[in-house]
Amino acid sequence: MSDEEKNAIPEHVKKAAREMGLKAFKERLKEIQMSEYDAKVYNEYSSPVQSQVTVFLPISVFFVERVNVCINSIISLNRYKPYE
């Protein structure tokens, strides 16, 4: 959305959207049992490393999947006992 389009939105609509967003945010905090202070502190610590987390997450998921494949292979091999 361009700045011109944003400026064309009536102020009462912008205010209502902000209020809806804040309400949803507070409801989500309540769901996860986090205070607004906790959220502020969390953001202070998580924001500086967010880009690293974004890069690391897919890599870690890949390795977890590979480990699971290996573990399942080992379990399958242990079930197969041809000489018993």
C-alpha positions as CSV (number, residue, x, y, z in Angstrom):
1,M,0.0,0.0,0.0
2,S,1.4,3.4,-1.0
3,D,1.8,6.3,1.4
4,E,-0.9,8.1,-0.6
5,E,-3.3,5.2,0.0
6,K,-2.5,5.0,3.7
7,N,-3.0,8.8,4.1
8,A,-6.5,8.4,2.4
9,I,-7.7,6.1,5.2
10,P,-9.9,8.1,7.7
11,E,-8.3,8.6,11.1
12,H,-11.3,6.8,12.9
13,V,-10.6,3.7,10.8
14,K,-6.9,3.8,11.7
15,K,-7.7,4.2,15.4
16,A,-10.2,1.3,15.3
17,A,-7.6,-0.9,13.6
18,R,-5.0,0.0,16.2
19,E,-7.5,-0.8,19.0
20,M,-8.3,-4.1,17.4
21,G,-4.7,-5.0,17.1
22,L,-4.0,-4.1,20.7
23,K,-7.0,-6.1,21.9
24,A,-5.8,-9.1,19.9
25,F,-2.3,-8.7,21.3
26,K,-3.5,-8.6,24.9
27,E,-5.7,-11.6,24.4
28,R,-2.8,-13.5,23.0
29,L,-0.6,-12.6,25.9
30,K,-3.4,-13.8,28.2
31,E,-3.5,-17.1,26.3
32,I,0.2,-17.7,26.8
33,Q,0.2,-16.4,30.3
34,M,2.5,-13.5,29.6
35,S,2.3,-10.0,31.0
36,E,2.9,-6.9,28.9
37,Y,6.1,-6.4,30.8
38,D,7.2,-10.0,30.0
39,A,6.5,-9.3,26.3
40,K,8.5,-6.2,26.4
41,V,11.5,-7.9,28.0
42,Y,11.1,-10.9,25.5
43,N,11.2,-8.5,22.6
44,E,14.3,-6.7,23.9
45,Y,16.2,-10.0,24.0
46,S,14.7,-11.6,20.9
47,S,14.7,-8.7,18.4
48,P,18.6,-8.4,18.1
49,V,18.9,-12.1,17.2
50,Q,15.7,-12.5,15.1
51,S,17.7,-12.6,11.8
52,Q,20.0,-15.3,13.1
53,V,17.0,-17.4,14.3
54,T,15.4,-17.0,10.9
55,V,18.5,-18.4,9.3
56,F,19.1,-21.2,11.8
57,L,15.6,-22.5,12.2
58,P,15.4,-24.2,8.7
59,I,18.9,-25.7,9.2
60,S,18.0,-27.1,12.6
61,V,14.7,-28.6,11.3
62,F,16.7,-30.3,8.5
63,F,19.1,-31.8,11.0
64,V,16.3,-33.0,13.3
65,E,14.6,-34.7,10.4
66,R,17.9,-36.4,9.4
67,V,18.5,-37.6,13.0
68,N,14.9,-38.9,13.1
69,V,15.5,-40.9,9.9
70,C,18.7,-42.4,11.3
71,I,17.0,-43.3,14.6
72,N,14.1,-44.9,12.8
73,S,16.6,-46.9,10.6
74,I,18.4,-48.1,13.7
75,I,15.1,-49.1,15.4
76,S,14.1,-51.0,12.2
77,L,17.5,-52.8,12.1
78,N,17.2,-53.8,15.7
79,R,13.7,-55.3,15.1
80,Y,15.1,-57.5,12.2
81,K,17.0,-60.4,13.8
82,P,17.4,-63.1,11.2
83,Y,19.3,-65.5,13.4
84,E,16.9,-65.8,16.3
